[in-house]
Amino acid sequence: MASDTPQALDPELEERIAAFTSDCENNKSPIACHQLAEFQSVVHSDFAKSFHLYHSSCYNEAAAKVRGAKPDQQGIVTGPSGSSFYPPSCFNLARQYLSGRGVPKSDAHAYKALTRACDEAGHVGACHHLGIMLLSGSPAVPKDEPRGLKCLERACEAGDVSSCHAVASVLLAPASKYPGVDKTEKKDERIVKALDSGCKGGYAPCCFNLAGYYKRNGDTANFNVYKAITEGLVKSGNGSGVGQVQGKGNTKRVG
């Protein structure tokens, strides 16, 4: 049987792909299926194959019998049903549903995968995307502003700077924009916490907005501090937050 692996591949990589294939097909390993999916997506641009592999790794009912019911050090999580799954696969699966790569677009299926990765595993990227989806709403996903904000706050606490910026944006927006969000519950404290976390993560917009917040509240000392930090990040060209810690363990952003 001819191999799908290009002949130009390094023999060591070819050996690794063969091992991933065997472990995915025979042992139903969620991580092996995920690695194989990334290979199909990145190297072959075969999104139909990567979709099926991500789906297998996210909704892996057979894996629990093979691997047992305990999460391992590699980030495999055991869901309420007793099945094991790999959160980054759910996240990548949702992205394919949202983009329509290798599968018809479906907000409903993307929502389901993001919910599993965020609610059951705390995957940062999934919590960020789920939060945005719930704040916006769609025909397939009813708007749930309080839950959406909680998802973003969870991602922010795990180190995702873009989520920190989004949290502050929601809390600073006019009440008419997000009427379902309760802004009476420690609003100022939550704004400062989110913007400070994003600023410490090297995201200049958070530092800039925090400087503006302190200026509006007459706190000249803190305004000058965050103004200087913003200017320093912009001058150095390192104000995007890229490369900063995006999460821990199962929450690490993938894809």
Secondary structure, 3 states (H helix, E strand, C coil): CCCCCCCCCCHHHHHHHHHHHHHHHHHCCHHHHHHHHHHHHHCCCCHHHHHHHHHHHHCCCCHHHHHCCCCCCCCCEECCCCCEECHHHHHHHHHHHHHCCCCCCCHHHHHHHHHHHHHHHCCHHHHHHHHHHHHHCCCCCCCCHHHHHHHHHHHHHCCCHHHHHHHHHHHHCCCCCCCCCCCCCCHHHHHHHHHHHHHHCCEHHHHHHHHHHHHHCCCHHHHHHHHHHHHHHHHHCCCECCCCCCCCHHHCCCC
